Amino acid sequence: MDNLFDITIHHKGEPTLFTGEFIPAGFSYKIIVDVNGHPVSFEPDEERNFRALVNADDQWKISTADKAVMEGIAAELMRMFRDDV
């Protein structure tokens, strides 16, 4: 699994480590991250921000805390994948 990488965010004042899987998809890509037992797909949008996509069956299981974690992961992915021009 060469496409795995670590994502560290600070949540509730503590560093928390997640593993992302980079998946090329045509001219774009997505990153799958397990957020507390729920697979979340992060994909770049038209404005080069990351949006989190959750399976419809899992959507109602996502807690407010999980949403805060997903926002932190999206922010870290934006930092990691931005183009330094």
Beta strands, then each sheet from edge to edge (+ up, - down):
strand 1: 4-11
strand 2: 14-25
strand 3: 28-35
strand 4: 38-44
strand 5: 50-54
sheet 1: 1+ 2- 3+ 4- 5+
end
